[in-house]
């Protein structure tokens, strides 16, 4: 089998048949050898499934990745004044990420508990729309096999999400929670800052995708409702 030039990174996940990368260990530049490997029974190419394949390999180059020294020069290359400033920034970003993950976990816990406490029906049309959105998001980063496996779980997850949305909407109505134009502008500004975009460009993107700002308004209302619930809830953290 002649696949031309192949770059293999031994520090990453397996890219070819099991045993291919391992056969390269210890080989020097100019090494010329063959290795026989068995293709798995679920190989994407059906003509190769379960068959033995002979690879004729010539090692043209061996490269070693060397990480730069962690010093002030490295920090300046990244636009920071010094290594100490770089460490402070990384520490701050990690802390912010951990806090965001903790808040998201709390909100997911609250929504799950609300769904468990209220026995309501999920309108099929809303469930179908939620499933379509979830599939759309999955297609960006999943293989066909992953999508096929995920579809079996999507319906129950979509029903739970729809129930959560309906319950939060009812609570928002009862609590008279509203979203002002200032709230929308603040959220657009926050999104723009996170994505490094101009606020006007962010607004155009949202309008081009959703045709209105109502979807954003509903998301902000849900967020404000969750914050209201969390301010009154008693949450116990565990290790």
C-alpha positions as CSV (number, residue, x, y, z in Angstrom):
1,X,0.0,0.0,0.0
2,X,1.5,3.3,-1.1
3,X,0.1,6.3,0.9
4,X,2.8,8.7,-0.1
5,X,4.3,10.9,2.6
6,X,2.8,10.4,6.1
7,X,3.7,12.5,9.1
8,X,3.2,10.5,12.3
9,X,3.2,12.1,15.8
10,X,3.9,9.4,18.3
11,X,2.6,11.5,21.1
12,X,-1.0,11.7,19.8
13,X,-3.9,9.2,19.3
14,X,-3.5,6.4,16.9
15,X,-3.9,7.6,13.3
16,X,-3.5,4.4,11.3
17,X,-3.8,0.7,12.0
18,X,-3.0,-0.6,15.5
19,X,0.7,-1.4,15.6
20,X,1.8,1.1,12.9
21,X,3.0,3.8,15.2
22,X,4.6,1.3,17.5
23,X,6.6,-0.2,14.6
24,X,8.3,3.2,14.2
25,X,9.7,3.4,17.7
26,X,13.5,3.3,17.7
27,X,13.8,3.7,13.9
28,X,16.4,6.2,12.6
29,X,16.3,8.5,9.6
30,X,16.9,6.4,6.5
31,X,15.4,3.2,8.0
32,X,13.7,1.0,5.4
33,X,11.5,-1.8,6.6
34,X,8.1,-3.6,6.2
35,X,5.5,-4.5,8.7
36,X,2.3,-6.6,8.4
37,X,-0.7,-5.5,10.2
38,X,-4.3,-6.7,10.5
39,X,-7.1,-4.4,9.6
40,X,-10.0,-4.4,12.2
41,X,-13.3,-6.0,11.2
42,X,-15.0,-2.6,11.5
43,X,-12.5,-0.8,9.2
44,X,-14.2,2.0,7.2
45,X,-13.0,0.4,4.0
46,X,-15.1,-2.8,3.7
47,X,-12.6,-4.3,1.2
48,X,-9.9,-4.3,4.0
49,X,-12.0,-5.5,6.9
50,X,-10.2,-8.3,8.7
51,X,-7.4,-8.6,6.2
52,X,-3.6,-8.4,6.6
53,X,-1.9,-5.4,5.0
54,X,1.8,-5.1,4.3
55,X,3.3,-1.6,4.8
56,X,6.7,-0.8,3.2
57,X,8.1,2.1,5.2
58,X,11.0,4.4,4.6
59,X,11.7,6.9,7.4
60,X,12.6,10.1,5.7
61,X,12.9,12.4,8.8
62,X,12.8,12.2,12.6
63,X,11.8,15.4,14.4
64,X,11.7,16.2,18.0
65,X,9.4,19.0,19.3
66,X,11.2,21.1,22.0
67,X,9.1,23.4,24.2
68,X,10.4,26.9,24.7
69,X,11.8,27.9,28.1
70,X,9.3,29.5,30.4
71,X,10.9,32.9,30.9
72,X,10.2,36.6,30.3
73,X,11.1,36.3,26.6
74,X,8.5,33.6,26.1
75,X,5.9,35.8,27.9
76,X,6.8,38.8,25.7
77,X,6.3,36.6,22.6
78,X,2.7,36.1,23.8
79,X,2.2,39.9,24.3
80,X,2.7,39.9,28.1
81,X,5.1,42.1,30.0
82,X,6.8,39.3,32.0
83,X,6.5,35.7,33.0
84,X,4.9,36.7,36.3
85,X,2.2,38.7,34.4
86,X,1.6,35.7,32.2
87,X,1.2,33.4,35.2
88,X,-1.3,35.9,36.7
89,X,-3.4,36.0,33.6
90,X,-3.4,32.2,33.1
91,X,-4.3,31.8,36.8
92,X,-7.2,34.3,36.5
93,X,-8.5,32.6,33.3
94,X,-8.4,29.2,35.0
95,X,-10.2,30.5,38.0
96,X,-12.9,32.2,35.8
97,X,-13.3,28.9,33.9
98,X,-13.7,26.9,37.1
99,X,-16.3,29.4,38.5
100,X,-18.2,29.3,35.2
101,X,-18.2,25.5,35.3
102,X,-19.5,25.5,38.9
103,X,-22.3,27.9,38.0
104,X,-23.3,25.9,35.0
105,X,-23.4,22.7,37.1
106,X,-25.6,24.5,39.7
107,X,-28.0,25.6,37.0
108,X,-28.2,22.2,35.4
109,X,-28.9,20.7,38.9
110,X,-31.7,23.2,39.5
111,X,-33.3,22.5,36.1
112,X,-33.1,18.8,36.6
113,X,-34.7,19.1,40.0
114,X,-37.5,21.3,38.6
115,X,-38.2,18.7,35.9
116,X,-38.4,15.9,38.5
117,X,-40.8,17.9,40.6
118,X,-43.2,18.8,37.9
119,X,-45.0,16.3,35.7
120,X,-45.8,18.1,32.5
121,X,-46.1,17.1,28.9
122,X,-43.6,18.2,26.2
123,X,-45.3,19.4,23.0
124,X,-44.1,17.1,20.2
125,X,-43.4,20.1,17.9
126,X,-41.1,21.7,20.5
127,X,-39.3,18.4,21.1
128,X,-38.8,17.9,17.4
129,X,-37.4,21.4,17.0
130,X,-35.1,20.9,20.0
131,X,-33.9,17.6,18.5
132,X,-33.2,19.3,15.1
133,X,-31.1,22.0,16.9
134,X,-29.2,19.4,18.9
135,X,-28.4,17.4,15.7
136,X,-27.3,20.5,13.9
137,X,-24.9,21.2,16.7
138,X,-23.6,17.6,16.8
139,X,-22.9,17.6,13.1
140,X,-20.2,20.2,13.5
141,X,-17.9,18.0,15.6
142,X,-19.2,14.4,15.3
143,X,-18.8,11.5,12.8
144,X,-21.7,9.7,11.2
145,X,-21.3,6.8,13.6
146,X,-21.4,9.2,16.6
147,X,-24.6,10.8,15.2
148,X,-26.3,7.5,14.7
149,X,-25.5,6.4,18.3
150,X,-26.6,9.8,19.7
151,X,-30.0,9.9,18.0
152,X,-31.2,7.1,20.3
153,X,-30.7,9.4,23.3
154,X,-31.7,12.7,21.7
155,X,-35.4,12.4,22.2
156,X,-35.4,11.9,25.9
157,X,-32.8,14.7,26.4
158,X,-34.9,17.0,24.1
159,X,-38.0,16.3,26.2
160,X,-36.2,17.1,29.4
161,X,-34.8,20.4,27.9
162,X,-38.3,21.4,26.6
163,X,-39.8,20.7,30.0
164,X,-37.1,22.8,31.7
165,X,-37.8,25.7,29.3
166,X,-41.5,25.5,29.9
167,X,-41.1,25.5,33.7
168,X,-38.6,28.4,33.6
169,X,-41.0,30.3,31.4
170,X,-43.9,29.7,33.9
171,X,-41.7,30.8,36.8
172,X,-40.6,33.9,34.9
173,X,-44.3,34.8,34.3
174,X,-45.2,34.3,38.0
175,X,-42.2,36.4,39.1
176,X,-42.8,39.0,36.4
177,X,-39.3,38.7,35.1
178,X,-38.8,40.8,32.0
179,X,-35.9,41.6,29.6
180,X,-35.2,45.3,28.7
181,X,-33.5,46.6,25.6
182,X,-30.6,47.5,27.9
183,X,-30.3,43.9,28.9
184,X,-30.1,42.8,25.3
185,X,-27.4,45.4,24.5
186,X,-25.4,44.3,27.6
187,X,-25.6,40.7,26.4
188,X,-24.5,41.6,22.9
189,X,-21.6,43.5,24.3
190,X,-20.6,40.6,26.5
191,X,-20.8,38.2,23.5
192,X,-18.8,40.6,21.4
193,X,-16.1,40.9,24.0
194,X,-15.8,37.1,24.4
195,X,-15.6,36.6,20.6
196,X,-13.5,39.6,19.8
197,X,-16.1,41.1,17.5
198,X,-17.6,44.5,17.0
199,X,-21.1,44.7,18.8
200,X,-22.7,45.8,15.5
201,X,-21.3,42.8,13.7
202,X,-22.5,40.5,16.6
203,X,-26.0,42.0,16.2
204,X,-26.0,41.4,12.4
205,X,-24.8,37.8,13.0
206,X,-27.6,37.1,15.4
207,X,-30.2,38.7,13.2
208,X,-28.9,36.8,10.1
209,X,-29.1,33.5,12.0
210,X,-32.3,33.9,14.0
211,X,-34.0,36.7,12.0
212,X,-34.8,38.5,15.3
213,X,-33.5,39.1,18.8
214,X,-36.4,37.2,20.4
215,X,-34.3,34.0,20.8
216,X,-31.7,36.1,22.6
217,X,-34.4,37.8,24.7
218,X,-35.7,34.4,25.8
219,X,-32.2,33.1,26.7
220,X,-31.6,36.2,28.8
221,X,-35.0,35.8,30.5
222,X,-34.2,32.1,31.3
223,X,-30.8,33.2,32.7
224,X,-32.4,35.9,34.9
225,X,-35.0,33.3,36.1
226,X,-32.3,30.9,37.0
227,X,-30.4,33.5,38.9
228,X,-33.6,34.4,40.8
229,X,-34.1,30.7,41.7
230,X,-30.4,30.3,42.7
231,X,-30.6,33.3,45.0
232,X,-33.4,31.5,46.9
233,X,-32.1,27.9,46.6
234,X,-30.1,26.0,49.2
235,X,-27.3,24.2,47.3
236,X,-24.8,21.9,49.0
237,X,-21.5,21.4,47.4
238,X,-19.7,18.0,47.6
239,X,-16.2,17.0,46.7
